[in-house]
Amino acid sequence: MSDLNDIELTAAQHARTHACAERVRYEIKQQGGSIGFDQYMQLVLNDPAVGYYHGQQKIFGAGGDFITAPETSVHLAYCLAHACEQLIQDDPQRSILEIGAGSGKLACDVITYLHAWGQLPARYYIYEPSEALRVKQKKLLETEIPEHVSRIEWLPNLSGEILSAIIIANEVLDALPVKCFEVQADSIQERCVALSEDGNLIWQLQDPVDDLDAALDYITVMSDEPLGELYRSEINLGLENTLSAWTNCCEQCIMFLIDYGYPRSEYYHPQRSMGTLRSYYQHQVSEDPFKNPGLQDITADVDFSAVAKAATHLSLGVLSFGVQRNFMLANRLLEWQPSADNEVERIAQIAQLKQLTLGSAISERFQVMVLGKGIDYGADRFTLRDMRARL
Ligand SMILES: C[S@@+](CC[C@H](N)C(=O)[O-])C[C@H]1O[C@@H](n2cnc3c(N)ncnc32)[C@H](O)[C@@H]1O
């Protein structure tokens, strides 16, 4: 497998990754020689000056680093729009709030469908922390759906008040910082980030900080089988804060969390002994998150049991959980008609539909969890097969 080392960088890319690495080195020295991986991930992805999501490079789709469902086809947008259509019919005051809107493609397609069905929300809010992405989203939406741009509002933060919202976060949870750990026969340690003698970024094992220690106790106690001789994995300790931040601005909300991941028993399965952390650069996967920091995306699968636990602590209802395919089938996927006006594109659209529905990796690995604040609906509204019992 080739990786980021094999690819020649431009002078601008060299300068950017150098600045990002310098920023990380500074932080490591400031903090006495090491930082948690979550802090590293936060810096290299989200630092406004040097972070990956804040750069000018193309991130999504062909010519970028990875592809997400909204970039692949319109099907997810079509089904989400159907779910929103019904929810807006129930309560016309409902707005949509999209978190981490990437290129803006999902917003563009959802708004286009809702307009066609006469069910536009009062407002379509976007909360996007990256200024560079906000600019790209605005450009796309102004070009593709200029007549609806006045309805779209980019929120600088989530401190405002929205009476009733439908929150959508597609592939955002997997981009959030995680801590890394290693379990050996008689020890559990945190995998931190430190510097080698010549200043390179390296892993360093340390005693886990208290909140990680407690969370790992919980995982190992809850695990049906021993995790094995050498077991590495990841954990997001910030989920509760994140869900709280995303829902605090709404008096009432329904939230669609769409991502790749598993319930805990599969996530921390003895066979998944090297975890789920990986990096992407120009559609190539690397297992080394320290290569050219700031130029590659870093991601980890989502432990949906942990999301449900965090939601419950916040008194959010877990309304349904199931594979993305079953969410889409419950939201009228099979009524979708190819829209392309030439035969080749129509065939491509039908092939994309098959990929989403017929036992492919995409149809199994992606999950949809629906949370509710101050509101309840039966799970059958959101999925053909509710799997909350597996969480
Ligand atoms: C993997 S991309 C997914 C983009 C888009 N939703 C899609 O499906 O194509 C992650 C997105 O989440 C944003 N993001 C990262 N951390 C975030 C956070 N803490 N809160 C909100 N958005 C975040 C990124 O800037 C980016 O837009």
The ligand as an SDF file (V2000), in Angstrom:
LIG
                    3D

 27 29  0  0  0  0  0  0  0  0999 V2000
  -15.6990   14.2140    7.2910 C   0  0  0  0  0  0  0  0  0  0  0  0
  -16.2960   15.8140    7.0540 S   0  0  0  0  0  0  0  0  0  0  0  0
  -18.0010   15.4920    6.6150 C   0  0  0  0  0  0  0  0  0  0  0  0
  -18.5800   16.5970    5.7830 C   0  0  0  0  0  0  0  0  0  0  0  0
  -20.0370   16.4320    5.3280 C   0  0  0  0  0  0  0  0  0  0  0  0
  -20.9530   16.3110    6.4490 N   0  0  0  0  0  0  0  0  0  0  0  0
  -20.1750   15.2640    4.3770 C   0  0  0  0  0  0  0  0  0  0  0  0
  -20.8080   14.2660    4.7510 O   0  0  0  0  0  0  0  0  0  0  0  0
  -19.6590   15.3350    3.2540 O   0  0  0  0  0  0  0  0  0  0  0  0
  -16.3730   16.4830    8.6850 C   0  0  0  0  0  0  0  0  0  0  0  0
  -17.0340   17.8620    8.7760 C   0  0  0  0  0  0  0  0  0  0  0  0
  -17.2480   18.1660   10.1740 O   0  0  0  0  0  0  0  0  0  0  0  0
  -16.6840   19.4330   10.4810 C   0  0  0  0  0  0  0  0  0  0  0  0
  -16.2970   19.3730   11.9070 N   0  0  0  0  0  0  0  0  0  0  0  0
  -15.1590   18.8720   12.4530 C   0  0  0  0  0  0  0  0  0  0  0  0
  -15.1950   18.9770   13.8010 N   0  0  0  0  0  0  0  0  0  0  0  0
  -16.3990   19.5290   14.1120 C   0  0  0  0  0  0  0  0  0  0  0  0
  -17.0390   19.8980   15.3310 C   0  0  0  0  0  0  0  0  0  0  0  0
  -16.4540   19.7160   16.5160 N   0  0  0  0  0  0  0  0  0  0  0  0
  -18.2640   20.4560   15.2870 N   0  0  0  0  0  0  0  0  0  0  0  0
  -18.8770   20.6510   14.0970 C   0  0  0  0  0  0  0  0  0  0  0  0
  -18.3270   20.3210   12.9030 N   0  0  0  0  0  0  0  0  0  0  0  0
  -17.1050   19.7730   12.9140 C   0  0  0  0  0  0  0  0  0  0  0  0
  -15.5680   19.5920    9.4830 C   0  0  0  0  0  0  0  0  0  0  0  0
  -15.1570   20.9340    9.3440 O   0  0  0  0  0  0  0  0  0  0  0  0
  -16.2320   18.9980    8.2240 C   0  0  0  0  0  0  0  0  0  0  0  0
  -17.0930   19.9220    7.6200 O   0  0  0  0  0  0  0  0  0  0  0  0
  1  2  1  0
  2  3  1  0
  2 10  1  0
  3  4  1  0
  4  5  1  0
  5  6  1  0
  5  7  1  0
  7  8  2  0
  7  9  1  0
 10 11  1  0
 11 12  1  0
 11 26  1  0
 12 13  1  0
 13 14  1  0
 13 24  1  0
 14 15  1  0
 14 23  1  0
 15 16  2  0
 16 17  1  0
 17 18  1  0
 17 23  2  0
 18 19  1  0
 18 20  2  0
 20 21  1  0
 21 22  2  0
 22 23  1  0
 24 25  1  0
 24 26  1  0
 26 27  1  0
M  CHG  2   2   1   9  -1
M  END
$$$$
